[in-house]
């Protein structure tokens, strides 16, 4: 391995803009150990993407990713020479995961796209950081930082980040056709990072509207991952409304209706409840969302429980007792939204009490008078009666 420093072209600094000193990955000995190993071998290494974006916005860290002009074999050799573990997690695309002090860091060689088909890309390695920046999606994600925290901005995306504008890099049509999932990423990033007063970039919306057929090439898993992240944003309603208006929402989730999403978010705030993407998905509905979005078994069960409780006629106290507090609160929020009322703290407290109630009888209390199937039926009947009494009947009253 050559020890001469490999010069990276396109290293445009931003007049001394620095990452905040309290950023965790700048102070992380494990991350700095990786950086020092690569630098000492004569190569450049930079933090990139979400971790840089969030640090500049003062938001919690996202995944800490790094880019380098060292190719994967060189990264692997550097890691092993320095007592670090190297895992070829995506070596065909230039990514090696280096584990330092038990912490994994994805390190990807600077790349440029050679060929794309809307779902995946063939890439070639590059020594020019601008090539690497150009293959990213949005200007706010094409930001890099040195291990010392100096910002590198090859494409001039910093003003967009500072203004909280979500814009595709250069030609939106080209970026979308490289990977149609970027349509959904545009709305997710808008929901999470855009300033509400900015609206939505008109060039981006025009390009999205012109590329809707490409959404059908995406797998349900990829769509589900993006849509659930979007629904988890603090205020996803504006993005979802625009998705509906230009045809994205119904292309992905036929029959979905986002009109009650904003009132639901308002109810969440009124009740002091943390956002829950499954509650929000249950609110917008749609035809077979479990299948369309390839939800996990656990998420599918939760969605089914919430939907049945919210749109059924059962008493929510019973739901809280049988299905748990989270399902009952979600159903309360949805019912309140559709009835155009605000849920109250008293209702929440009632559900909380119901979720922790303990049935005062057991099977042995009914034996030997009841046996076999009759025992189970009688116990369930008494439990239903106890729930109907709002958990007030004692064991003696139930047995009488």
N, C-alpha and C positions, 0 to 999 in steps of 0.2 A: 504494500500500500504506500503510495507516494505521500511524502510529508509536506510537499509544497502546497501552499494555500490555493485552493480552487476558487477562482474569482467568480462571483455570481453577478451576472449583468441584470440591469433593471432595478437595482437596489435604490429606490427613491425614498429618502427620508422626508419627514414632514415638519421641517423647521423646529426640530427639538421636541415634538410632542412625545410625552412619556406616558407609559402605563402607570396608573396609581401604585405607589410603593407598597400599599397594603394588600395588593393582589396576591392571592394565595400561591399561585403557581410561580410567581417571581421569587417567593420566599421559601419555596419547597425544596429542601435539600435533595430529594430524590430526582426531581425534574432538573435541577441545576447540575446534578452529577451526570445525567445523560448529556446535557448540553456541553459540559466541559469535556467529556470523552470525545464527542464529535468534533468540537473545536480544536482540541489538542491533536487530532488526527489530520488537521489541515483542511477541514470542510466547514461550511456554514450551516447553522441550524437556527430555525426561527419558530416561534409559536405562531399559530395561524387559526383563522376562522372564528368559531363561536367563542372560544375563551378570550380572544382579543376583543371581539365585539362587546361581550358582556362586561369585561373589565372597564372599558371606556364608558359604558352606560351605567356603571355602578350596580350591575345586577349580579346575582349569584353565579358562580362558575358553571360553565357547561363543560363538556368533555375537553380535556387538555390534549390537543393535537399539535404535532410539529411537522415542519417541512425542512428538507435538506437537499443540497446538491450532490450528496453522496448516494450512490446507487445501492439497492438493497443488499447485495453481497458485501459491499463495503460497510454498511450499517451493521450487518450481522457480525463481521469480523471485528469492528470497533467494540461492539457490545461484549463479545467474548473475551477480547483482549483486556477489557476493563472489569471483568468479573460480573458482567450483567447478563441476564438471560435474554436471548433473542428468539422470538416466535414468528415464523413466516405466515402471518395471518392473511395477508393479501399480496403476496410477493409478486404475482403476475401483474398487479396494478401498482406496484412500487411501495407497498406498505409492509413494514416490519414492526411488530410490537416488542418494545424493549421494556423489560421489567427491572425497575430499580427500587431496592428496599421494599419489595413486595407490591410496588405500584406500577401498573402497566401504562405505557405511553405509546400511542401510534405514531410512527415516524414514516412519512411518505416522501419519496423522491419527487422533486419538481417534475411536473409532467405537462404534456400537451396532447390534445386529442388528435388522433389520426383518423378515426372513423367512428361515427355514432349512428344508432338506429332508433333512438327514442327511448330506449330502456337501458342500454349499456354502451360503454365506449371502449374502443381500442386506443391505447395510449403509448406514447414514446417518452423517454426520459429527456429532460432538458436541463441546461445550466442557466437558463434565463427565468428569473422569478416572474417576469411578466407573462410568460407562457403559462405558468402555473396559475397565476391570478385570472387569466382570461378564461380558463376552463371552469371557473366557479360560477355560481348562479347569480348572486346579488352583490352590488357594490359594497354593501356593509359587511359582507363575508370575505371580501378579498383584501383583508388587512392582516399584516404580519407584525411581529415584535421580536426584537433581539432578546437574548437571555438577560440583558441588562435593562430591558423595558423600553427601548427606543422603538417608536412606531415606524413601520415600513409600509408605504401606501403606493404600490406600483400603478394603480389605475385611478387615483384621485377619488377614492370612495369615502374618505373621511367626512367631507361636508354632508353627504347623504346620511351618514350615521349620526352626525351631530344634530341634523334636522329631523332625524327619525323618519327618513323617506326610504321606502322599499322600492328599489329599481333594479331591473335586470342589467347585467353587464352588456354594454353595447347593444346589439340587436336583439330585442325580446323574442322575435320569431326564431332566430337561430338558437338562442339559449333553451327555449322550450322544446324545439325539435331534437336537441341533444338528449333530453330526458323529459318526457311528458309529466313526470311526477312534479316537476318544477311549477306546474300550474297550481297544484295544491300547496306546495311550499310557499308560493307567493302569498297565498291567503293566510297560511299559518304565520308567516313572519309578519304580515301586516297586523294580524290580531295580537301578536306578542310585542312587537317592537315599534310599529308606526305610531306617529302622533295623530290623534283623531282628526285634527284640523287639516291635515295634509290631504285627506281623501285618498284615492287610489290612482296610481300612475296611469293616465289614459292610454299611453302607448302599450303598457303591459296588458291592460284590459282588452285592447283591440287585438293584440297578438293571441291572447288566451281564447277569445271568441272565435278566432280563425283557426284554432288548433284543437277544438273540442273532440273531434274523432280520435285523436291520439290517446285520450283518456281510456279508451276501450282496450288499449294494448297493455295496460297496467294490471298487475296482479292484485287480487283483493287484499292480500296481506300488506302490500305497500300502501294502498289507498287507506286501509284501516289505520295503519300507524300514523299517517299524516292527519287524517280526519280526527282521530281521537286526541292528538296533540293540539290541534286547532281548537277543539271543543273545550280543552282544559285551560285555554287562555282566560285571563281575567274578564275580558269583554269580547267574546267572539261574535256577537250578533251582527255588527256592521259587515264583517267579512263574509259571514254566511248569507246575509241579504244580497250582497253583490254576487256571490256565487250563484244564488238562485236567479238573479236578474239576467245573467249572461249565459245561463244554462249548465253551469258546472255541477250544481248540487243535484239536479235531477238526472244528469248523466251518470253520476256515481251512486245515487241513492234514490231511485224512483219513488215518488209518492211522499217524499220528505217535505215538511212544512216548517219553516223557521220562524213564522210570525210570532210565536209565543216565546221565542228564545230570550229576547230582551227583557220581557216581564219576568221570566224565570230568574234571570241574573239579578234583577232588582229585588226579587223575593229572597234570594240567597243572601244578599247584603242586608236586607231588613232583619233577617233571622240570625245573621252572624254565622252562616254556614259556609264552609270552604267549598270552592267550586268542585264539581264532580262531573267529569265528562260523560259518565254513563247516565246520570240523571238528565243531562242536556240532550243526549242522544235519544233517550226515551221520550223527551218532549217533542223533538222534531219528527220522530217516527220514521216512516218509510217502509217500503216493501222488503221484507226479509233482511233487515240490517245485519243480523247475525251471519248470514251467508254472504251477503254483499261485501262485508268488511272483514270476513274471516276472523271473527272474534274468538278468543280462547274460551274453553269450556267454563272457566270461572267467571269471566266477564259476561258470557252469554247467559249464564244462570242469574247473575245479578241483574242484567237488563230485563230478563223475563220476569223476575220477582218484582222489580220496580214497576214495570208496565202493568202487570196483573193487579198490583195493589193500587196503582194510580187510576187506572181506568175501570177497575171493578167497583163493586158496591159494598165491599167489606169494610168493617170498622177498623180504623187505623191502629187503635189500641191492640187489637188482635194481631195485626201485622207486626207491630213492634215486638209483641211477646213471642210470636212464632218465627218471624223472619229476621228480627234484629232492628236496632234503632236506625241504622243507616238507611235501610230499605223503607222504613216507615217515614222518615224525614223526607226522603226523596219523593215519596208518594204525596206527602203533605204539600210540598212545594209545587208539584205539578198540579194537584187539585186546586190549590189556591190560585195558581196562574190562570188556569182555564176558567175559574169562577170570578176572575178579576178582583180578588181580595188579597190582602197581605196576611201571611201566617203570623201567629203571635207567639211570644215567648211562653205564654201559658200552655198553648197547644204543644209546643216543643217539650215543656217540662212534663206534661201528661204522657207523652210518648216515651220520654226517658224513664219515667216511673214504670210504665208498662213493660218496657224492655228488660227490666231487672226484677220483675215480680216472680215469686216462687209459688207454684201450685201447692196447696197445703195437703194434698192427698197423694197416696201412692197405691199401687196394686194391692199391697197387703192389707190396706184399710178396708177393702171391699171383700176380702176373702174371709170365710169360705162361701159366703152367700153367692158370689159370682166366680165362675171358672171359665177357662178357655176363651173363645171369641167373645162371649158375653161379658167377660171381665173387661176386655179392651174397649168394647162399645160403651159400657157403663162409665168407665173412667173418662173416655173422651167426651161423653155427654155432660158429665159433671164439670169437666174442665171448660167446656163451652159455656155452661151456666155461670161458672166463676168469672170468666172473661166478661160475659154480658153484665155482670154486676160491677164491672170496673174493678175487679180483683178485691172486692170487699168481703165476700162471703167467707166465713171461717170453715174449718174442717167439720166442726159440729153441725153447722147450718147446712152444709152440703150433704152430710150423711143423713140428716133428718128429711 
